[in-house]
Amino acid sequence: MAEAANPKLDPDPGSNTQKDPDDWVSGDEPMTGAQASYLTTLAEESGEEPPPEGLTKAEASKRIDALKEKLGR
């Protein structure tokens, strides 16, 4: 019988917290207050317009990732 892999011993276990925002169950819900605040901060730091109202969680996450990349974070 084959032994089950132990994720604690795997040197590169990957992450179950990194999932494409398009695949999120709650991705169509309105962005959270924390996302809106962080997006506004990143937009100010990068010289871009603040985020429009009405973004979904998934859209906000993608914009956060893009702004962080632009800022080299």
LINKAPE-V573895 format. One record per backbone hydrogen bond with DSSP energy under -0.5 kcal/mol. CO is the residue of the C=O (numbers start at 0). NH is the residue of the N-H. E is the energy in kcal/mol with one decimal. If there is no record, write none. Layout:
# LINKAPE-V573895
[[CO & NH & E] [CO & NH & E]]
This chain:
# LINKAPE-V573895
[[4 & 6 & -0.7] [5 & 8 & -1.7] [5 & 9 & -0.7] [9 & 12 & -0.6] [16 & 18 & -0.8] [19 & 22 & -2.6] [20 & 23 & -1.3] [23 & 26 & -0.8] [25 & 28 & -1.8] [26 & 57 & -2.0] [28 & 56 & -2.6] [31 & 35 & -2.3] [32 & 36 & -2.4] [33 & 37 & -2.6] [34 & 38 & -2.9] [35 & 39 & -2.1] [36 & 40 & -2.2] [37 & 41 & -2.8] [38 & 42 & -2.7] [39 & 43 & -2.4] [40 & 44 & -2.4] [41 & 45 & -1.9] [42 & 46 & -0.8] [42 & 47 & -2.4] [43 & 46 & -0.8] [51 & 54 & -0.7] [54 & 30 & -2.3] [55 & 59 & -2.7] [56 & 60 & -2.3] [57 & 61 & -2.1] [58 & 62 & -2.2] [59 & 63 & -2.6] [60 & 64 & -2.5] [61 & 65 & -2.3] [62 & 66 & -2.6] [63 & 67 & -2.6] [64 & 68 & -2.1] [65 & 69 & -2.3] [66 & 70 & -2.1] [67 & 72 & -3.3] [68 & 71 & -1.2]]
